[in-house]
Structures are given as C-alpha cells and as structure tokens.
Amino acid sequence: MKNETKWEDLPIMLSPIQAGKILRLNPEMVRTLAKAKAIPAIRPTSKFLIPRDALKEWIEKNSQVVE
C-alpha cells in the first residue's frame, strides 16, 4: 500500500478516528469496543484514547491468518 505510516510515527495516544483508520472501522465502532473493554483504551476525560503500542500488541495477539 502507498503512503503507509510506520507505527513509530503515529502519536503515542490515538483518537478513535485514528485507531479506526488503522483497524478499518468507523470511529463509533472503536468507541463501542473501547467501552466494552474489547480493545485497549483509557478514558482520562469524556473521550477515549487508545495507546498506540497497546493497540499494536492487541492486533498481533488477536490476529489470525485466514487461509
């Protein structure tokens, strides 16, 4: 894919919009998953933030190769 961003170049804390682009989900689904504790997230205010490195670990841990 063109214009791929390296993980290290992403912000340490991702918004639901940014995480949604990575996961190819809409931001509302990211919020729903975060609220259900299905993905790593913190909520220091009324908004969810998704730690970049925790999201990467979660993706690696929960990914399966489809054959």
C-alpha positions in Angstrom: 0.0 0.0 0.0 1.2 3.5 -0.7 1.6 6.1 2.0 1.9 3.6 4.8 2.8 5.1 8.1 5.3 3.4 10.5 4.0 2.6 13.9 6.7 4.7 15.5 5.5 7.8 13.5 2.0 7.5 15.0 1.1 9.5 18.1 1.5 7.7 21.4 -2.2 8.1 22.1 -4.6 7.6 19.2 -8.1 9.0 18.9 -11.0 6.7 17.9 -10.7 8.3 14.4 -7.0 7.4 14.1 -7.5 3.9 15.6 -10.4 3.4 13.3 -8.3 4.1 10.2 -5.8 1.5 11.4 -8.4 -1.1 12.2 -10.6 -0.1 9.2 -13.6 0.6 11.5 -15.7 3.6 11.9 -14.9 5.7 15.0 -18.2 4.9 16.7 -17.4 1.1 16.5 -13.9 1.9 18.0 -15.7 3.7 20.9 -18.1 0.8 21.3 -15.2 -1.7 21.5 -13.3 0.6 23.9 -16.4 1.0 26.2 -16.8 -2.8 26.2 -13.1 -3.2 27.0 -12.7 -5.3 23.9 -9.7 -3.1 22.8 -7.1 -1.4 24.9 -8.2 2.2 25.8 -8.2 4.7 28.5 -10.7 7.4 29.3 -9.0 10.3 31.1 -11.9 12.6 30.3 -15.1 12.0 28.5 -13.2 10.8 25.4 -11.4 7.5 24.8 -7.8 7.4 23.9 -6.1 4.3 22.5 -2.5 3.7 23.4 -0.6 3.1 20.1 1.7 0.3 21.5 -1.1 -1.5 23.3 -3.2 -1.4 20.1 -0.3 -2.9 18.2 0.1 -5.7 20.7 -3.6 -6.3 20.7 -3.7 -6.6 16.9 -0.7 -9.0 17.0 -2.2 -11.1 19.8 -5.7 -11.3 18.2 -4.8 -11.7 14.6 -5.3 -14.9 12.8 -4.1 -15.9 9.4 -7.0 -16.7 7.1 -6.3 -19.5 4.6 
